[in-house]
């Protein structure tokens, strides 16, 4: 059972993403919900940062930017940062924007909005509710937005150094980043495999 803080396993990440991808084809809000979880899971955004995104932070002339530009007004530390946008995010954002244009909504104001004019952002509670509900359906536990960010950080720690992950997450102290690092059986196995390679040279 999740305690609300654990990073998701790779199997859980796969199932969660596939579930939300399927919802894109079935529900009018599916594209929006998939993009929201993608910003947190694949870019490590906080829920507040995600809900504060405006179209000019992520797109230019209908084309996704290379990085998500997060204003210091919306970060926990008060510092602006840019987070590279992976191909999954670019694809989801492009589809979401196309849907907006089909509905004749302008690509201005908040990306995730209540109403059509973009002046009011979607509420945090609305995201928490749909994420808990859908994660229970597909992986059997209620997932909260912070777990998606936590999962991003944990996955990135296997690919990059601590300072890089610190910058991506927008932490002022490296100690804050260390909280997100939890070695698991996959890490232990990878470490011992590397040791086996070294031992072969003895």
N, C-alpha and C positions, 0 to 999 in steps of 0.2 A: 504494500500500500504506500502511496506517495505521501511524504510529509510536507509537500508544498515547496520544498527547496531542492530536491534531488534533480540532477540533470537526467534527461531522458536517454534511454539506450538507443543504439542505432536502429534496432528493430522497431522501437516505439516511434522514432522519428519517421521512419519509412511508412509505417501504418498511418500515422497522423497526417503526413503530407498526401498520401494517396487518398485518404478519406476526404480531405478538403478539396483536392483536385476533382474528385467525383462530384462533390457538391456544386462545383462551378457549372456543371452541365445540367443540374437539376433545379437550382434555385436562383432567383434573381439577385440575391445577396451573396451567392457563392463566391463570385470573383472578388468581391470586397473582402470577405472573411479570409479567403486564401491569401490575399495580398497582405492583410494585417498580420497574420501569423508568420508570413514569410519575412517581413521586416524585422520581427523580433527573433525568429529562429535562424535566419540566414545573414542578418546584419547586426544583431545584438542590440537593437534599439530598446530602450525602456518603453513601457506602455504610454507614458506621458509624452515622450518624444515622438512616438509613432502617431498619436492622435493630434499632435501639433503640426505635423507636416503639411505644408502647402504645396501646390503644384509646381511652383518655381523652385522648390527645394529638390525636386526629383526629375523634372522634365524640362526640355527646351524645344519649342516648336513641335511638340508631339513626340519627341524622341527622348528616351531615358538618358539621363546624365550618366557619366561614368561613376560618379560618387553621389551619395546622399548627403546633402548639406544641412546640418543640424545647427540651428541658431542657439547661441549661448543663452538666450532668453528662455529656452525650453529645456536646458540641460540641468542636471542636479548640481553641477559644479559652477555653472555660469559661464563655461567656456564653450565656444563653437568648435565643431569638429566635422570632418568629412569621412564617411565610411564607404569604401569601394562597393559598387553594386555588382553582385554576381549575376550570372546568366539567368538563373532561376528567377531572381527578382526582376530583371529587365523584361523577361517574357511575361511574367504575371502583371507587371505594371503596364506594359503595352496593351495587353488584352483588356485590362480594367479601363484604360483610357479610351479604347475603341468603343467599349460599352457605354461610356459616358457620352461620347459623341453620337452614338445611336439614339440615346435618350435626349439629345439636344442640350445636355448640360455643359456649361463652359468649363474649361480646364483652368479655373481660377479658384482662389480661396482654399479651404481645407480639402485635402485629398479624401479624408474620411469624414463625411458630413451628415448632419441631420437636415433634411430638406434639400432643395435643389440649388440654392444660391451660393452655397459654400461659406456662409458667414458663421455657422455654428458647427463645431466639431462633434463627432460621435462621442458619446459618453464612455468613460472608462468602464462603468458597470455593464454596459451593453456588451463590450468585448469580453469581460470576465465571464458573463453569463453564457454566451455562445461557445466560448472555449471550453468551459467546464462541461457543458452539456455534450458537445461533440466528442471531446476526448474520452468521456465515459463510454460513449458508444463504440469508439474504434479501438481504444487500448485498455478500457476497463478501469481507469483511474481519472479523477478530476485534475486537470492541468491548469495552472494559473500562468498569466503572462510572464511573470518573473522566471518561471522554469524554462521558458523558451529562450530567454536571454542567457540564463545560466547554462543551458545546453549549448548555445552558440559558443560561449566562452570556453567550456570544457572541450568541445570539439576543436576549437582553434588552438588550444594549448598543445594539442598533438601535432600541430602543423607549424606553429610560430613560437617565437620566444616570448617571455613574460612581458617585456616592455612593449612589444608590438600589440599584444592583446590588451594591455593597459590602455594604449592609445585608442584602439578600436572601440573599447567600452566607454571611454571618456572618464576614467578614474583619475582622481588627483593624486592618489597614493597607490603604490604597487601592492600594499597590504590589502587593499580592497579587492584587487584582482586575484590575489592568492586564495581568497575565500572560494572562488569559483573552480579551483583546480582540485579534482578528486581522482587519483589514479584508480583504475579498475582492473579487472582480470585481463582485458585486452592490452592495457599498458604494461602489466607485469609480464605478459607473454612476449610482447615486443622487446622489452628490455632483456629478458633472458635469451631470446633469439639472437640479439646483438652480441650478448656475451658468448654464445656458442660460436659465432663467427670469429670472435677474438681468440677463443680457445683453440680453434683449428690451426691458428698460426703458431701455437706454442710448440 
